[in-house]
């Protein structure tokens, strides 16, 4: 199991809507609209890195209102 935080920038005024839409996607365990350089922070999980990539590229990035994402895999050191 691979987990990651996905930091998302949205169009102005769309953060709450984007967070709500993302929270319905399978594999997303948490989606919150926040303030700062990113508008939404998502916690997601997938079976492996390839599946995580598909989740971000094919499901999350395709939502209206998203302008940029940064995926930060969680490591256990």
Helices and strands as residue ranges (DSSP letters): E 2-10, H 15-22, E 28-33, E 40-46, H 49-54, I 55-60, E 66-73
